[in-house]
Amino acid sequence: MQYGRRMTEPLDRWFIQEIVPHEAALMRYLRRAWSHADEIHDLRQEVYVRVYEAAERARPHSAKSFLFATARNLVADRIRRQRVVSIESVGDWEALNVPLDEISPERSLGGRQDLKRLADAFDILPDRCREVLWLRRVEELPQRDVAERLGIGEKTVEKQLAKGVRIIADLLFGDGETQRDSRAQREHERGKQHRD
């Protein structure tokens, strides 16, 4: 809506007759879909602007459907733009009406089995190797920070990381030879630590 114009123009009349009557339902939807209550009125205004500008080009066949599709798209855009999406940023995921891939029981079981295999492979790694891999790949620390935290050189971090990745890749995708070697080496290292 462009303020300052007379409200007698066809687009303004259409907006008042077809869009504004759904304001209460729109506000309920926005409150369910977006948990930041202080932003709801701004979202409503942005939805109105998008609907109005789109209607300038061509009037939608179903004004109410178009209004709510615009609101749903706006909320989805806001979520995508956030760098880190917390669970709290979306009040009700179902309110977004965004189709999610259905996960079959077989796919879910396969995923759990893969995760278990990865956890088992991670547990087999030698202690230092596991620490380096965790800090670099899970905590995403820079190589220099890992070296400082563990009191080792950056080259050692590099070597331990390569070794860990190789062992895990072999355990998950290879013939398992590295798995037996790693277990034996880890048990040897533990025995040596206990003796010292």
PyMOL commands that set and color helices and strands:
alter all, ss='L'
color gray80, all
select helices_A, chain A and resi 10-18+20-33+37-57+63-81+87-89+93-96+105-124+127-138+143-150+154-173+177-195
alter helices_A, ss='H'
color red, helices_A
deselect
rebuild
show_as cartoon
